[in-house]
Amino acid sequence: MPKLYTGAEIVFKCLEDQKVEHIFGYPGGAVLPIYDELKNHSSIKHILVRHEQGAGHAAEGYARSSGKPGVVLVTSGPGATNVVTALTDAYMDSVPIVCISGQVPTHLIGTDAFQECDTTGITRPCTKHNWLVKNINDLPKIMHKAFEVATTGRPGPVLVDIPKDIQFAKAKYTNPKKKKESKIKNRFNQKEIDSLIELMNKASKPIFYTGGGVVNSGPKASELLRELVSLTGFPITTTLQGLGSYPGDDNQFLGMLGMHGTYEANNAMHDCDLLINIGARFDDRITGKIDEFSPKSKKVHIDIDPSSINKIIKVDLPIVGDVSDVIKSTIKTLKKKNLNLEKSNKQKTSKWWQQIQKWRTKDSLNFINSNKIIKPQHAVQRLYELTKNQDTFITTEVGQHQMWAAQHYKFNKPNRWMTSGGLGTMGYGLPAAVGVQVAHPKKLVVDIAGEASILMTMQEISTAVQYNLPIKIFILNNQYMGMVRQWQELLHEKNYSESYSEALPDFVKLAEAYGCVGIRAENPDELDEKIQEMINIDRPVIFDCHVDQAENCFPMIPSGKPHNQMLLGPKDQEENKITGKGKALV
């Protein structure tokens, strides 16, 4: 007679077979049988968060920095609804998460029982797939399928909803043998690679536009991207999520593009004659005004997700496949044809590079520094200079500080930059930093934060204290919801409706109340010394950095405008007032 296991035991047997080492969770009535089983599985460490949203973001930070799926365990009803924000965030940014939620017993489903909600109904739009387990015999198959769906193709979150009676019920456990990786995801062929090389060979104003898909494809993809860029001699720009996939300090790198991207990256996107999109999705923060986006270029889109192709921008050459495989085939073909575009196209692209150098002289990320007040950009630059010689992982919240971090902190490796892109979730950075530190216990992890965002999930500092996770919360404190204030200044005649954060806590005292270390910096002279102090402390730190309240984040493409009409600073603000339809597009 084969051994029978309870549903709770089966959950852990699946996690062990999937080589899961950490789960982030919060107990409640409907998952108690699973929590009861936890004590029998010493290879799996449970991290107790303070709110289920925190569990989801911590799992995202863990997944993004380690390349492994993040696992979340929550109870029914409010436990499941609290994790919805993190699931949506992971869905928008293609982060692999497996969420296991408890559910009321099968016979009570649909009766509005205590802590019941339609979890699969609620999470259907924000997961790649979800399951309600109605039969204990299906549980092993569903659990393993959940990991497969979360991690293959375009990664994303999945949810398995397990009623309480199923957690007690017994069944056989089988580990379905891994099928051979289906080649379905790579639909591209050699003819398409040849067409791409032909386009590259003809181009005189080419550009690579790369995104989070390169990072998601694994470290090999970033190495291959570097090789391809060097073989072609073409300029490259990345999206917010692509930062780190190509060295931020390399001469061929034009910086980030998009709404707060560099002058040279956005102008090159507008004027190019060949745009090669690798693993990005033509998001509205990148394209600006769609009908004037990169008007004269032939467009190539390389993506693992066929539904992303021609969704927003019509392209001339779609290539569906894992970016790592597509780049590998391209490099192989270039070498086979003995084509070194860097040398052979040098003359053809030399005028293009001259033009790019001219745009670069604008120094669009420049700002007027001060010796009286800390400028936020300066604070990020000092943080970068003082941490760049160690392997540092950066998370952020959402707002001006996030954009300043993207602009002024240079990333040379993938998986070192964790930020909420598609959903723009304030409160993401602190729990994400918890997840990153769990995955990399000996590394330096810094959350570049805003004082408004940090208050959304501040309770997770307790989690950091409990598990001795020495995360550093670096708050650029301007006492405003900075990005909201900036838009109100530019779009709403300086009517700062509800964007001033009154009654802010004393962050140093708050840090002490939580049992961690508080540091405050108020003038530029003390900044370096205090940042160094923060780095040296082997405990969680909240760093309250008081910065200029009036500073805006430039450059900026005003909504409703094309890439070549950027605001470079306060002087441009007056001439290029955002009007009409543009207001609706911010």
Disulfide bonds with the S-S distance in Angstrom:
none
